[in-house]
Amino acid sequence: MTKVLIATDKPFAKVAVDGIRKITEAAGFELVLLEKYTAQSDFVNAVADVDAVIIRSDIADKEVIAAAKNLKIIVRAGAGYDNIDLSACTAHNVVAMNTPGQNSNAVAELAFGMMLMAARNNFDGSSGTELRGKKLGIHAYGNVGKYVALIAKGFGMDIYAYDPFVAKADMEKDGVKCLTSVEELYTVCQYVSLHIPANDKTKKSVNFELLSKMPKNACLVNTARKEVIDEEGLLKTFAERADFKYVSDIEPACKAEIAGNYANRFFFTPKKMGAQTSEANVNAGLAAAQQIVDFIKKGDKTYQVNK
């Protein structure tokens, strides 16, 4: 019998687990749970005899993959998948997948929540600014970026985007102005919302050179990954521009220096919270389960990320 493991240090909601169980058991699979584990060795031991694994922010490193002798597929319930060792998966003939789009609205709403905090000076009682009429740049126009654009329309913002992998016509049909370079995006837009993945090309790519191009009263909104920020450049921007603000869904390594010197010009969530809604929790979990069933039963590799 195919054995599916849910390995979650931060467990899914019960309704999500119940839904995953319904999907997997209807396919004739066995579902087992590893929740709130306290050591990585617990994860390593739990994968010994499983055929499929569903994770959230759990670290599926090469040790985990090597220990899973029967593993055929691992699915990250969420968009990002930098917590999976893709090279190890490929070396062991394991298909790695994510569940794109399932938490996109949740992330987009958080981006706007933080954007509003920045515009209103962290709600400290002082006079802030409005978002209506301001230029918003969307750095990567994927699933989350599209929801950000949709919300921005309701706020009456002027919306721009840069993404070399998305056709100009696809952006324009959404009412978004397509820019031809990342430098242009940062030069034009007072607000920039980051949605790029963390990889060898993007890590530390958002640097002082880009940030220094932003218009007066600039605000960078990061619901992507902290690794895409060049923190040395970020600190230089804070130091040289009293009008610059940074809000992020994950604390940078230089948080203490920012907090100590640039009060009320930043906001950081205490942990990555983009997908932390009950709706996204359920959607991503059910999608992961269905993708496993479709792969095992039909060989469907639609969302494979280690091609």
LUMPA-284465 format. One record per residue: residue in three letters; x, y, z of N, C-alpha, C, CB in turn. Coordinates in steps of 0.02 Angstrom, whole numbers, plus 50000, padded with zeros to 5 digits. Glycine has a CB too. Layout:
BEGIN
{ala {X Y Z} {X Y Z} {X Y Z} {X Y Z}}
...
***
This chain:
BEGIN
{met {50042 49940 50000} {50000 50000 50000} {50043 50062 50000} {49953 50001 50061}}
{thr {50027 50112 49958} {50063 50175 49956} {50054 50212 50022} {50038 50218 49897}}
{lys {50110 50233 50050} {50110 50266 50115} {50128 50339 50107} {50158 50231 50164}}
{val {50085 50384 50132} {50095 50456 50127} {50106 50485 50196} {50034 50490 50092}}
{leu {50161 50523 50203} {50178 50554 50267} {50165 50630 50263} {50251 50540 50286}}
{ile {50129 50656 50313} {50126 50728 50323} {50176 50745 50377} {50054 50753 50341}}
{ala {50230 50780 50359} {50281 50799 50408} {50278 50874 50418} {50352 50777 50384}}
{thr {50250 50895 50474} {50239 50967 50486} {50258 50986 50557} {50167 50985 50473}}
{asp {50313 51023 50563} {50331 51052 50627} {50275 51099 50651} {50399 51089 50623}}
{lys {50248 51138 50603} {50189 51180 50616} {50131 51147 50581} {50200 51255 50591}}
{pro {50090 51111 50617} {50039 51068 50586} {49987 51105 50545} {50004 51029 50639}}
{phe {49959 51070 50497} {49900 51094 50462} {49842 51098 50512} {49882 51049 50402}}
{ala {49792 51139 50495} {49730 51139 50534} {49696 51071 50527} {49683 51196 50510}}
{lys {49656 51052 50577} {49624 50987 50576} {49582 50976 50513} {49581 50978 50638}}
{val {49548 51029 50492} {49506 51023 50432} {49547 51007 50371} {49465 51086 50421}}
{ala {49609 51033 50368} {49654 51018 50313} {49677 50945 50316} {49714 51066 50313}}
{val {49696 50923 50375} {49718 50853 50383} {49661 50805 50366} {49743 50840 50455}}
{asp {49601 50822 50388} {49543 50779 50372} {49532 50776 50297} {49480 50806 50407}}
{gly {49541 50832 50263} {49532 50834 50191} {49586 50794 50155} {49532 50905 50166}}
{ile {49648 50801 50179} {49703 50762 50150} {49691 50688 50159} {49771 50782 50181}}
{arg {49668 50669 50219} {49654 50599 50233} {49599 50572 50186} {49633 50589 50306}}
{lys {49548 50612 50175} {49493 50591 50131} {49518 50578 50060} {49438 50644 50131}}
{ile {49561 50623 50036} {49588 50616 49968} {49634 50555 49962} {49626 50679 49948}}
{thr {49679 50547 50009} {49728 50493 50004} {49696 50425 50017} {49784 50504 50054}}
{glu {49651 50420 50066} {49620 50356 50080} {49571 50335 50025} {49583 50358 50146}}
{ala {49540 50384 49992} {49496 50368 49935} {49535 50337 49878} {49459 50431 49911}}
{ala {49600 50354 49875} {49644 50326 49823} {49673 50259 49844} {49699 50375 49807}}
{gly {49657 50237 49906} {49684 50174 49930} {49752 50180 49964} {49689 50125 49874}}
{phe {49770 50242 49982} {49835 50254 50014} {49828 50256 50090} {49865 50320 49988}}
{glu {49883 50245 50125} {49886 50251 50198} {49916 50319 50215} {49927 50193 50230}}
{leu {49885 50355 50262} {49911 50420 50283} {49938 50415 50354} {49856 50474 50279}}
{val {49999 50442 50364} {50030 50444 50431} {50052 50516 50445} {50091 50394 50436}}
{leu {50054 50534 50509} {50069 50602 50528} {50131 50607 50572} {50010 50632 50566}}
{leu {50171 50658 50558} {50226 50678 50602} {50216 50752 50615} {50298 50662 50571}}
{glu {50190 50769 50673} {50174 50839 50688} {50212 50863 50750} {50099 50847 50699}}
{lys {50229 50927 50749} {50262 50960 50806} {50324 50922 50829} {50213 50967 50864}}
{tyr {50362 50895 50781} {50422 50859 50801} {50475 50909 50825} {50449 50817 50741}}
{thr {50521 50884 50866} {50568 50929 50899} {50639 50925 50872} {50569 50915 50972}}
{ala {50653 50875 50831} {50721 50868 50804} {50717 50844 50731} {50762 50818 50847}}
{gln {50766 50866 50691} {50768 50846 50621} {50774 50770 50615} {50825 50881 50585}}
{ser {50805 50738 50664} {50812 50666 50663} {50744 50630 50664} {50855 50642 50721}}
{asp {50694 50663 50695} {50627 50634 50695} {50600 50630 50623} {50579 50677 50739}}
{phe {50613 50681 50585} {50592 50683 50514} {50629 50629 50475} {50605 50753 50483}}
{val {50694 50625 50486} {50735 50575 50451} {50709 50504 50465} {50809 50581 50473}}
{asn {50694 50490 50527} {50670 50423 50546} {50601 50409 50517} {50668 50416 50622}}
{ala {50559 50460 50513} {50490 50450 50491} {50483 50434 50417} {50450 50512 50507}}
{val {50532 50452 50376} {50527 50442 50304} {50552 50374 50280} {50564 50496 50268}}
{ala {50574 50333 50327} {50608 50271 50308} {50568 50227 50260} {50623 50231 50370}}
{asp {50502 50222 50269} {50463 50176 50229} {50405 50208 50192} {50437 50121 50272}}
{val {50409 50275 50180} {50352 50308 50148} {50365 50318 50073} {50340 50377 50181}}
{asp {50311 50322 50036} {50314 50332 49963} {50306 50405 49943} {50261 50290 49928}}
{ala {50274 50444 49986} {50260 50514 49971} {50261 50555 50035} {50192 50521 49935}}
{val {50280 50618 50029} {50285 50663 50087} {50254 50730 50070} {50359 50671 50109}}
{ile {50216 50757 50117} {50191 50825 50113} {50224 50865 50169} {50112 50827 50118}}
{ile {50252 50922 50152} {50283 50965 50202} {50257 51036 50194} {50360 50964 50196}}
{arg {50272 51078 50243} {50257 51150 50239} {50325 51186 50237} {50213 51175 50300}}
{ser {50347 51214 50293} {50412 51247 50294} {50467 51201 50320} {50409 51310 50337}}
{asp {50452 51138 50326} {50499 51088 50351} {50558 51079 50302} {50463 51021 50363}}
{ile {50615 51062 50329} {50676 51058 50289} {50686 50986 50263} {50738 51081 50329}}
{ala {50676 50977 50199} {50688 50912 50168} {50758 50914 50137} {50633 50895 50113}}
{asp {50808 50903 50179} {50877 50907 50156} {50900 50840 50128} {50923 50928 50213}}
{lys {50963 50837 50108} {50988 50776 50076} {50987 50715 50123} {51059 50787 50052}}
{glu {50992 50728 50188} {50989 50673 50236} {50919 50642 50237} {51008 50697 50306}}
{val {50868 50685 50235} {50799 50661 50233} {50786 50621 50170} {50749 50720 50238}}
{ile {50806 50649 50113} {50794 50617 50049} {50831 50550 50045} {50817 50662 49991}}
{ala {50892 50547 50069} {50931 50485 50067} {50901 50431 50112} {51002 50499 50088}}
{ala {50870 50452 50167} {50841 50404 50214} {50775 50375 50190} {50831 50437 50282}}
{ala {50744 50408 50142} {50678 50387 50117} {50687 50340 50057} {50635 50449 50096}}
{lys {50701 50278 50072} {50718 50229 50020} {50662 50216 49970} {50739 50164 50052}}
{asn {50600 50224 49991} {50543 50211 49947} {50512 50274 49917} {50489 50172 49984}}
{leu {50542 50331 49933} {50511 50395 49915} {50508 50406 49840} {50548 50452 49948}}
{lys {50449 50424 49817} {50438 50438 49746} {50422 50512 49733} {50381 50394 49719}}
{ile {50390 50543 49782} {50369 50613 49773} {50366 50649 49840} {50300 50616 49739}}
{ile {50387 50712 49839} {50381 50756 49897} {50349 50821 49874} {50450 50769 49932}}
{val {50300 50844 49910} {50263 50905 49890} {50267 50956 49946} {50190 50889 49873}}
{arg {50289 51015 49929} {50288 51072 49975} {50221 51107 49967} {50348 51121 49961}}
{ala {50182 51107 50020} {50116 51139 50019} {50126 51214 50024} {50071 51113 50077}}
{gly {50136 51245 49967} {50150 51316 49963} {50186 51331 49899} {50191 51340 50024}}
{ala {50202 51394 49888} {50234 51414 49825} {50309 51404 49826} {50218 51486 49809}}
{gly {50342 51429 49878} {50415 51423 49882} {50436 51351 49897} {50442 51469 49937}}
{tyr {50495 51332 49873} {50518 51264 49883} {50593 51261 49897} {50502 51220 49823}}
{asp {50621 51317 49922} {50692 51318 49937} {50709 51278 50000} {50715 51390 49945}}
{asn {50659 51251 50033} {50671 51207 50091} {50677 51133 50069} {50615 51214 50142}}
{ile {50675 51121 50004} {50685 51053 49978} {50752 51051 49941} {50626 51032 49931}}
{asp {50793 51001 49954} {50856 50992 49918} {50839 50960 49851} {50907 50948 49959}}
{leu {50833 51001 49800} {50812 50977 49734} {50864 50931 49703} {50797 51035 49688}}
{ser {50927 50946 49713} {50980 50904 49685} {50977 50834 49715} {51050 50935 49699}}
{ala {50965 50830 49780} {50959 50764 49813} {50899 50727 49786} {50954 50772 49889}}
{cys {50844 50762 49775} {50784 50730 49747} {50799 50701 49678} {50726 50781 49742}}
{thr {50830 50741 49637} {50847 50717 49569} {50893 50657 49571} {50878 50774 49528}}
{ala {50943 50660 49615} {50991 50605 49621} {50959 50541 49643} {51047 50624 49669}}
{his {50905 50545 49682} {50870 50486 49707} {50805 50472 49670} {50856 50494 49781}}
{asn {50797 50503 49611} {50738 50492 49569} {50673 50508 49606} {50736 50420 49544}}
{val {50674 50561 49645} {50615 50585 49681} {50588 50646 49645} {50632 50600 49756}}
{val {50524 50647 49632} {50492 50706 49602} {50475 50755 49658} {50428 50686 49562}}
{ala {50497 50817 49650} {50481 50870 49699} {50430 50918 49667} {50545 50909 49722}}
{met {50380 50936 49705} {50328 50982 49680} {50313 51036 49732} {50264 50944 49663}}
{asn {50284 51091 49708} {50253 51140 49752} {50179 51144 49734} {50288 51210 49745}}
{thr {50142 51189 49766} {50071 51196 49751} {50057 51270 49733} {50026 51174 49812}}
{pro {50079 51291 49675} {50074 51362 49657} {50003 51387 49655} {50106 51374 49590}}
{gly {49994 51448 49680} {49929 51481 49677} {49884 51470 49736} {49894 51459 49617}}
{gln {49897 51420 49777} {49851 51403 49831} {49851 51454 49888} {49867 51335 49858}}
{asn {49908 51487 49899} {49911 51537 49953} {49921 51608 49926} {49967 51520 50002}}
{ser {49911 51616 49860} {49928 51680 49828} {49887 51739 49856} {49916 51675 49754}}
{asn {49823 51729 49865} {49782 51784 49892} {49802 51803 49962} {49708 51765 49890}}
{ala {49818 51753 50003} {49839 51766 50072} {49902 51809 50073} {49851 51700 50110}}
{val {49951 51792 50030} {50013 51830 50027} {50000 51901 50003} {50064 51795 49981}}
{ala {49958 51908 49952} {49943 51974 49924} {49909 52018 49976} {49899 51968 49862}}
{glu {49863 51990 50014} {49829 52030 50065} {49878 52052 50119} {49772 51989 50097}}
{leu {49926 52009 50137} {49976 52028 50186} {50019 52085 50159} {50020 51968 50206}}
{ala {50038 52081 50096} {50078 52134 50065} {50043 52201 50072} {50091 52119 49991}}
{phe {49977 52202 50060} {49940 52265 50066} {49931 52286 50139} {49873 52259 50033}}
{gly {49924 52238 50183} {49920 52255 50254} {49983 52291 50277} {49909 52193 50296}}
{met {50040 52266 50256} {50104 52297 50275} {50114 52363 50239} {50162 52250 50259}}
{met {50090 52367 50177} {50096 52429 50138} {50056 52485 50173} {50071 52419 50066}}
{leu {49997 52467 50196} {49956 52516 50233} {49989 52538 50297} {49886 52487 50248}}
{met {50021 52491 50332} {50057 52509 50394} {50111 52561 50378} {50088 52447 50427}}
{ala {50148 52548 50324} {50201 52595 50306} {50173 52663 50287} {50242 52566 50247}}
{ala {50119 52664 50248} {50089 52727 50226} {50062 52767 50285} {50033 52714 50177}}
{arg {50039 52732 50337} {50010 52766 50396} {50059 52767 50456} {49945 52731 50417}}
{asn {50123 52762 50441} {50175 52768 50493} {50164 52720 50551} {50176 52839 50520}}
{asn {50151 52658 50533} {50140 52604 50582} {50084 52621 50631} {50204 52591 50621}}
{phe {50036 52661 50608} {49978 52680 50648} {49997 52712 50715} {49934 52619 50661}}
{asp {50048 52756 50711} {50072 52787 50773} {50034 52851 50792} {50146 52803 50766}}
{gly {49983 52868 50753} {49943 52927 50768} {49962 52989 50729} {49948 52942 50840}}
{ser {50019 52985 50694} {50040 53043 50654} {50006 53041 50585} {50117 53043 50646}}
{ser {50013 53095 50549} {49982 53101 50483} {50021 53060 50432} {49978 53175 50461}}
{gly {49986 53013 50399} {50019 52972 50349} {50001 52994 50278} {50000 52900 50359}}
{thr {50004 52947 50232} {49986 52961 50162} {49937 52908 50138} {50049 52962 50117}}
{glu {49906 52921 50081} {49860 52873 50051} {49894 52834 49995} {49798 52909 50024}}
{leu {49866 52776 49979} {49893 52736 49925} {49863 52755 49857} {49880 52662 49938}}
{arg {49803 52784 49858} {49771 52804 49796} {49815 52851 49756} {49703 52837 49810}}
{gly {49822 52834 49692} {49861 52877 49647} {49936 52864 49649} {49849 52947 49664}}
{lys {49960 52823 49696} {50031 52809 49700} {50050 52755 49649} {50051 52787 49772}}
{lys {50113 52755 49629} {50138 52706 49581} {50163 52644 49618} {50195 52736 49537}}
{leu {50134 52587 49600} {50154 52523 49630} {50189 52480 49578} {50092 52486 49659}}
{gly {50249 52457 49594} {50286 52412 49551} {50283 52341 49577} {50358 52435 49543}}
{ile {50263 52295 49535} {50261 52224 49554} {50320 52189 49523} {50193 52190 49531}}
{his {50367 52168 49565} {50429 52136 49542} {50418 52060 49539} {50489 52154 49589}}
{ala {50398 52036 49481} {50379 51967 49464} {50303 51961 49465} {50411 51916 49515}}
{tyr {50276 51948 49405} {50204 51948 49397} {50178 51876 49391} {50184 51989 49334}}
{gly {50187 51839 49445} {50160 51771 49448} {50093 51770 49482} {50209 51724 49483}}
{asn {50077 51714 49514} {50011 51707 49547} {49999 51760 49600} {50006 51638 49579}}
{val {50049 51773 49643} {50041 51823 49696} {50038 51893 49665} {50098 51819 49747}}
{gly {50082 51905 49617} {50084 51971 49586} {50017 51990 49554} {50137 51972 49534}}
{lys {49983 51941 49526} {49918 51955 49495} {49866 51975 49547} {49893 51893 49456}}
{tyr {49867 51942 49605} {49821 51961 49659} {49838 52030 49686} {49823 51909 49715}}
{val {49903 52045 49691} {49923 52112 49713} {49896 52165 49666} {50001 52117 49718}}
{ala {49901 52152 49601} {49875 52200 49552} {49800 52208 49559} {49891 52176 49481}}
{leu {49764 52153 49571} {49692 52156 49579} {49672 52199 49639} {49663 52085 49587}}
{ile {49707 52189 49694} {49692 52228 49754} {49711 52302 49743} {49730 52200 49815}}
{ala {49767 52313 49710} {49790 52381 49697} {49740 52421 49656} {49858 52380 49662}}
{lys {49705 52387 49611} {49653 52422 49572} {49600 52452 49618} {49621 52374 49522}}
{gly {49581 52413 49669} {49531 52437 49716} {49554 52498 49755} {49512 52383 49763}}
{phe {49619 52503 49765} {49648 52560 49801} {49659 52620 49755} {49713 52541 49834}}
{gly {49649 52609 49689} {49659 52664 49642} {49732 52679 49630} {49625 52725 49667}}
{met {49775 52629 49635} {49847 52639 49623} {49862 52634 49549} {49888 52588 49663}}
{asp {49918 52662 49529} {49944 52659 49461} {49991 52599 49459} {49980 52727 49439}}
{ile {49975 52547 49422} {50009 52483 49430} {50057 52468 49372} {49957 52428 49435}}
{tyr {50118 52450 49391} {50171 52431 49344} {50197 52362 49364} {50228 52484 49343}}
{ala {50230 52328 49317} {50259 52263 49334} {50319 52250 49288} {50208 52207 49327}}
{tyr {50365 52211 49316} {50421 52186 49276} {50427 52111 49287} {50488 52222 49294}}
{asp {50424 52073 49234} {50434 52001 49237} {50452 51977 49166} {50370 51964 49264}}
{pro {50515 51959 49154} {50536 51939 49087} {50505 51874 49063} {50610 51933 49085}}
{phe {50472 51838 49109} {50442 51774 49091} {50367 51779 49078} {50454 51725 49146}}
{val {50339 51839 49082} {50267 51848 49071} {50258 51895 49011} {50232 51877 49134}}
{ala {50214 51876 48965} {50202 51916 48905} {50172 51984 48922} {50156 51878 48857}}
{lys {50193 52034 48885} {50167 52102 48894} {50091 52103 48889} {50199 52149 48843}}
{ala {50064 52066 48840} {49992 52065 48829} {49955 52038 48890} {49975 52023 48768}}
{asp {49984 51989 48925} {49951 51960 48983} {49948 52011 49040} {49989 51897 49006}}
{met {49998 52052 49047} {49997 52104 49098} {49947 52159 49079} {50067 52135 49108}}
{glu {49949 52179 49018} {49907 52235 48996} {49833 52219 49000} {49925 52255 48927}}
{lys {49815 52156 48988} {49745 52138 48993} {49720 52143 49065} {49733 52068 48967}}
{asp {49766 52142 49113} {49749 52151 49184} {49752 52224 49205} {49796 52110 49228}}
{gly {49764 52268 49156} {49769 52339 49173} {49835 52358 49204} {49714 52358 49218}}
{val {49887 52319 49190} {49953 52331 49219} {50000 52355 49164} {49981 52267 49252}}
{lys {50040 52406 49179} {50088 52432 49131} {50152 52390 49135} {50104 52507 49144}}
{cys {50173 52362 49079} {50231 52319 49076} {50294 52359 49065} {50223 52266 49020}}
{leu {50343 52352 49109} {50407 52385 49102} {50459 52336 49076} {50430 52417 49169}}
{thr {50510 52362 49044} {50557 52319 49008} {50621 52304 49047} {50575 52350 48944}}
{ser {50630 52334 49105} {50689 52319 49145} {50674 52328 49219} {50748 52365 49125}}
{val {50711 52293 49260} {50701 52299 49332} {50722 52368 49356} {50740 52244 49370}}
{glu {50772 52397 49323} {50795 52464 49342} {50739 52515 49331} {50857 52484 49301}}
{glu {50702 52508 49276} {50647 52553 49262} {50592 52547 49314} {50618 52538 49192}}
{leu {50579 52485 49337} {50528 52474 49387} {50543 52514 49451} {50521 52400 49403}}
{tyr {50606 52509 49474} {50625 52542 49536} {50631 52618 49527} {50692 52514 49561}}
{thr {50645 52640 49467} {50650 52711 49454} {50582 52744 49453} {50686 52723 49388}}
{val {50532 52709 49427} {50465 52737 49418} {50423 52733 49480} {50430 52701 49361}}
{cys {50429 52679 49519} {50379 52663 49571} {50400 52681 49641} {50363 52590 49568}}
{gln {50355 52716 49676} {50366 52733 49746} {50361 52672 49791} {50316 52787 49769}}
{tyr {50313 52628 49774} {50305 52565 49810} {50326 52508 49764} {50232 52555 49835}}
{val {50366 52462 49790} {50384 52402 49752} {50368 52341 49795} {50460 52402 49731}}
{ser {50330 52295 49766} {50311 52233 49801} {50350 52175 49770} {50234 52221 49797}}
{leu {50389 52142 49811} {50435 52089 49788} {50402 52020 49788} {50497 52087 49832}}
{his {50408 51985 49732} {50380 51918 49727} {50426 51870 49688} {50312 51920 49693}}
{ile {50490 51885 49688} {50538 51842 49654} {50559 51784 49698} {50599 51882 49632}}
{pro {50576 51726 49669} {50600 51670 49709} {50673 51681 49730} {50594 51604 49669}}
{ala {50696 51643 49778} {50766 51647 49798} {50805 51592 49762} {50773 51639 49876}}
{asn {50848 51612 49716} {50890 51565 49681} {50958 51597 49667} {50857 51541 49614}}
{asp {51001 51562 49631} {51069 51588 49621} {51069 51655 49585} {51109 51538 49581}}
{lys {51020 51668 49543} {51018 51730 49505} {50987 51788 49545} {50979 51720 49441}}
{thr {50942 51772 49591} {50905 51825 49626} {50932 51842 49695} {50833 51806 49631}}
{lys {50970 51797 49726} {50994 51811 49794} {51036 51875 49794} {51035 51751 49821}}
{lys {51020 51920 49840} {51053 51984 49848} {51047 52029 49787} {51126 51974 49864}}
{ser {50998 52014 49744} {50990 52054 49683} {50956 52122 49696} {50950 52015 49631}}
{val {50918 52126 49750} {50886 52190 49768} {50936 52227 49812} {50816 52180 49805}}
{asn {50974 52271 49781} {51032 52301 49812} {51027 52377 49815} {51095 52281 49775}}
{phe {51080 52408 49839} {51080 52481 49846} {51070 52515 49779} {51145 52506 49878}}
{glu {51100 52487 49726} {51094 52517 49660} {51021 52524 49639} {51133 52476 49608}}
{leu {50981 52471 49652} {50910 52474 49635} {50872 52519 49683} {50880 52404 49636}}
{leu {50883 52510 49748} {50845 52547 49798} {50858 52622 49793} {50862 52522 49867}}
{ser {50918 52640 49775} {50935 52712 49770} {50899 52746 49712} {51009 52721 49762}}
{lys {50873 52707 49665} {50837 52735 49608} {50765 52752 49624} {50839 52686 49551}}
{met {50739 52726 49680} {50668 52735 49695} {50650 52808 49709} {50648 52692 49754}}
{pro {50590 52829 49691} {50568 52899 49703} {50566 52916 49777} {50499 52911 49671}}
{lys {50554 52980 49791} {50548 53003 49860} {50492 52967 49896} {50537 53079 49862}}
{asn {50503 52956 49961} {50455 52920 50004} {50445 52848 49980} {50388 52957 50006}}
{ala {50500 52816 49963} {50499 52748 49937} {50483 52697 49992} {50566 52731 49903}}
{cys {50450 52643 49971} {50436 52588 50017} {50444 52522 49981} {50363 52595 50047}}
{leu {50486 52479 50007} {50496 52412 49980} {50456 52363 50023} {50572 52392 49979}}
{val {50416 52321 49990} {50373 52272 50023} {50397 52203 50003} {50297 52283 50005}}
{asn {50418 52164 50052} {50447 52098 50037} {50406 52041 50067} {50520 52095 50062}}
{thr {50369 52005 50025} {50336 51944 50047} {50366 51885 50010} {50259 51948 50035}}
{ala {50427 51894 49985} {50462 51841 49950} {50508 51804 49999} {50503 51869 49889}}
{arg {50572 51814 49993} {50622 51783 50037} {50673 51836 50058} {50656 51723 50001}}
{lys {50699 51830 50118} {50749 51879 50141} {50813 51874 50102} {50763 51870 50215}}
{glu {50827 51815 50073} {50890 51805 50037} {50895 51848 49974} {50897 51732 50019}}
{val {50839 51872 49947} {50843 51912 49886} {50866 51984 49900} {50775 51913 49851}}
{ile {50869 52002 49964} {50890 52069 49983} {50965 52070 49999} {50849 52093 50044}}
{asp {51000 52117 49971} {51069 52130 49990} {51066 52174 50052} {51111 52165 49931}}
{glu {51076 52143 50110} {51065 52180 50173} {51115 52236 50184} {51067 52132 50231}}
{glu {51175 52229 50157} {51223 52284 50162} {51197 52344 50123} {51293 52263 50134}}
{gly {51169 52331 50064} {51139 52384 50025} {51077 52413 50057} {51123 52360 49956}}
{leu {51039 52370 50090} {50978 52392 50126} {50997 52441 50181} {50940 52331 50155}}
{leu {51048 52424 50220} {51069 52468 50275} {51096 52534 50248} {51122 52433 50317}}
{lys {51131 52531 50192} {51157 52593 50161} {51099 52637 50138} {51204 52575 50101}}
{thr {51047 52606 50112} {50988 52644 50090} {50954 52678 50149} {50938 52598 50053}}
{phe {50946 52641 50204} {50917 52670 50264} {50958 52730 50288} {50912 52618 50321}}
{ala {51024 52722 50286} {51068 52774 50312} {51068 52836 50269} {51139 52748 50318}}
{glu {51063 52828 50203} {51068 52884 50157} {51001 52915 50139} {51103 52863 50095}}
{arg {50946 52879 50153} {50880 52905 50134} {50832 52903 50193} {50852 52864 50075}}
{ala {50820 52961 50221} {50775 52966 50279} {50702 52954 50258} {50781 53034 50312}}
{asp {50689 52953 50193} {50620 52942 50168} {50605 52869 50153} {50609 52984 50106}}
{phe {50654 52825 50160} {50647 52755 50139} {50618 52711 50194} {50714 52726 50117}}
{lys {50570 52668 50175} {50540 52620 50222} {50545 52549 50194} {50466 52639 50238}}
{tyr {50549 52501 50239} {50553 52431 50219} {50507 52390 50263} {50626 52405 50223}}
{val {50460 52353 50232} {50416 52308 50270} {50425 52238 50241} {50341 52332 50267}}
{ser {50428 52189 50285} {50445 52122 50261} {50410 52067 50300} {50520 52112 50265}}
{asp {50396 52013 50264} {50363 51955 50293} {50413 51909 50327} {50326 51917 50239}}
{ile {50475 51931 50332} {50524 51892 50370} {50578 51939 50395} {50554 51835 50326}}
{glu {50601 51930 50455} {50651 51974 50484} {50718 51966 50449} {50658 51961 50559}}
{pro {50750 52021 50431} {50817 52016 50402} {50868 52002 50457} {50836 52081 50365}}
{ala {50927 51979 50438} {50980 51966 50487} {51001 52030 50522} {51041 51933 50453}}
{cys {50992 52087 50487} {51013 52152 50515} {50956 52187 50551} {51039 52196 50460}}
{lys {50906 52150 50575} {50848 52181 50608} {50868 52226 50666} {50801 52126 50633}}
{ala {50915 52204 50707} {50933 52242 50767} {50961 52311 50748} {50985 52203 50809}}
{glu {51001 52313 50696} {51029 52377 50674} {50975 52423 50647} {51084 52366 50622}}
{ile {50928 52395 50609} {50874 52435 50582} {50830 52462 50638} {50832 52394 50532}}
{ala {50812 52418 50685} {50769 52438 50741} {50802 52490 50785} {50750 52377 50783}}
{gly {50867 52484 50792} {50903 52531 50836} {50913 52600 50807} {50968 52502 50854}}
{asn {50912 52604 50740} {50929 52668 50708} {50873 52699 50666} {50987 52658 50666}}
{tyr {50823 52659 50647} {50774 52684 50599} {50703 52669 50622} {50787 52654 50530}}
{ala {50688 52689 50683} {50623 52676 50713} {50566 52702 50669} {50619 52707 50782}}
{asn {50514 52663 50665} {50453 52681 50630} {50460 52685 50554} {50428 52747 50655}}
{arg {50516 52659 50529} {50526 52656 50456} {50528 52583 50432} {50591 52693 50436}}
{phe {50504 52538 50474} {50506 52468 50455} {50450 52430 50491} {50575 52437 50473}}
{phe {50435 52371 50466} {50392 52324 50501} {50411 52254 50478} {50316 52338 50489}}
{phe {50422 52209 50526} {50439 52139 50510} {50392 52093 50548} {50513 52123 50527}}
{thr {50363 52044 50514} {50322 51995 50549} {50369 51951 50591} {50281 51951 50499}}
{pro {50345 51924 50647} {50388 51884 50691} {50409 51818 50660} {50353 51872 50756}}
{lys {50371 51794 50611} {50389 51734 50572} {50356 51741 50504} {50365 51667 50609}}
{lys {50375 51700 50457} {50346 51706 50390} {50272 51690 50393} {50383 51660 50339}}
{met {50230 51739 50374} {50159 51733 50386} {50117 51739 50323} {50138 51785 50435}}
{gly {50148 51744 50265} {50111 51754 50204} {50055 51704 50193} {50157 51752 50146}}
{ala {50069 51641 50207} {50019 51589 50195} {49980 51571 50258} {50053 51527 50168}}
{gln {49989 51610 50311} {49957 51592 50374} {49885 51617 50379} {49998 51621 50431}}
{thr {49843 51588 50336} {49771 51598 50343} {49739 51529 50342} {49742 51644 50286}}
{ser {49681 51523 50371} {49648 51458 50372} {49631 51434 50302} {49584 51461 50414}}
{glu {49614 51482 50258} {49596 51463 50189} {49657 51437 50152} {49566 51524 50152}}
{ala {49713 51472 50156} {49774 51450 50121} {49799 51385 50149} {49829 51503 50126}}
{asn {49794 51377 50214} {49815 51316 50248} {49779 51255 50218} {49802 51320 50323}}
{val {49714 51261 50212} {49674 51206 50185} {49687 51196 50110} {49599 51219 50197}}
{asn {49686 51251 50073} {49694 51246 50000} {49760 51212 49980} {49691 51315 49970}}
{ala {49815 51232 50012} {49880 51205 49994} {49886 51131 50013} {49936 51245 50028}}
{gly {49858 51114 50072} {49861 51044 50094} {49822 50998 50048} {49835 51038 50164}}
{leu {49762 51018 50029} {49721 50977 49985} {49752 50971 49916} {49650 51006 49980}}
{ala {49781 51026 49892} {49813 51024 49826} {49872 50976 49827} {49837 51095 49806}}
{ala {49912 50977 49881} {49969 50932 49887} {49947 50859 49885} {50008 50946 49952}}
{ala {49894 50844 49922} {49869 50775 49923} {49845 50753 49854} {49811 50769 49973}}
{gln {49808 50797 49819} {49783 50779 49753} {49839 50770 49703} {49734 50833 49728}}
{gln {49891 50811 49709} {49949 50805 49664} {49985 50738 49674} {49997 50863 49674}}
{ile {49988 50716 49736} {50019 50651 49750} {49979 50595 49719} {50026 50639 49825}}
{val {49913 50598 49728} {49869 50546 49699} {49876 50546 49623} {49795 50558 49720}}
{asp {49875 50605 49593} {49879 50609 49520} {49946 50585 49493} {49867 50681 49497}}
{phe {49999 50596 49532} {50065 50572 49511} {50070 50496 49517} {50120 50606 49552}}
{ile {50049 50470 49574} {50055 50398 49585} {50009 50359 49538} {50037 50381 49659}}
{lys {49949 50384 49529} {49899 50348 49488} {49907 50360 49413} {49829 50369 49509}}
{lys {49926 50422 49394} {49926 50440 49323} {49993 50463 49296} {49876 50494 49312}}
{gly {50042 50470 49340} {50107 50495 49318} {50109 50569 49303} {50128 50457 49257}}
{asp {50060 50607 49330} {50054 50678 49317} {50110 50717 49353} {49985 50704 49339}}
{lys {50152 50751 49314} {50208 50788 49342} {50201 50864 49330} {50274 50763 49311}}
{thr {50140 50887 49325} {50127 50956 49306} {50165 51006 49349} {50053 50971 49311}}
{tyr {50169 50996 49414} {50198 51046 49457} {50269 51026 49482} {50153 51056 49517}}
{gln {50302 50983 49444} {50370 50963 49463} {50417 51022 49458} {50394 50905 49418}}
{val {50461 51030 49508} {50507 51086 49509} {50580 51065 49502} {50498 51125 49572}}
{asn {50594 51001 49500} {50663 50977 49490} {50670 50942 49423} {50683 50929 49547}}
{lys {50647 50975 49370} {50650 50947 49303} {50721 50947 49276} {50604 50985 49256}}
***
